[in-house]
């Protein structure tokens, strides 16, 4: 199970780095954090898993999408 989880994490990391579309890269990085929290849970570290899921997968991904929207709005305003 751990090797499958690690393989999916590596695939998500490659997808995040090579993606040309920013929302896909943000989702892939969020998936890495979510998979890392599952990894910590399997390794019997529920406190670290919960923190990684809340901060790494949840809050960070949410903030990246907000920042992406703000930068897109600023880019559109500057083009006018």
N, C-alpha and C positions, 0 to 999 in steps of 0.2 A: 504494500500500500504506500509506503513512504517513497519508494522509487517512482511510482506512478505520479504521486503528488509533486515530487521534485521535477519530473519531466514536464508536467503541465506548467509548473512555475517557469521553467526555462523557456518553453514555447511562448508563454505570455510575455516574458521579458524581451524575447526577440521580436515579438509582434509590437511591443511598445516602442522599441528602438527604431524599427524599420518602417513603421507606419507613417504614411504621408498625411493622413488626416488626423488632426489633433484630438477630436472626440474619441476616436478609436484608441489612440495612444493613452488617453486618460483612463478609459475603461480597462485597458490591458494592465496599466499600473495598479488600478484598484483591484483587479483580479489577483495580481501578485500578492498584495497585502491580505486579501481574503484567504488565499491559499496558504500564506504564511501563518495566519491565525489558526487555520485547520491543522497545519503542521505542528504548531505549538500545543494544540489541544491533544493531538495524538501522542505527543511527548510528555503528557501529564503535567502541563503547565497552564492551567486554565486562566490564571490571572493575567499572564502575558498574552494569551490568546484573546481574551476579552478586550484588553487594551489595544492590541493590534487591529482587531476588527473595528473597534469604535473610532480610533484615531486614524490608523493607516488606511483602512478600506472605506470607512464612512466619511469622516470629516475632511480628510485630505482630498478625496475624489470630489466631494461637494464643493470645496473651495476652488479646486482647479476649474470646475465647470463655471463657477461664478466669475472667476478671473478671465476665462476664455470669452464669456459673454461680454464682459466689460471691455476687453480689448477689441472685440469685434465691433462694438458700438462706437468706440473711439475711432477706429479705423474708418468706419462708414461716415462719421461726422467730419473727419479730416478730408475725405475725398470730395465732399460737397462744396 
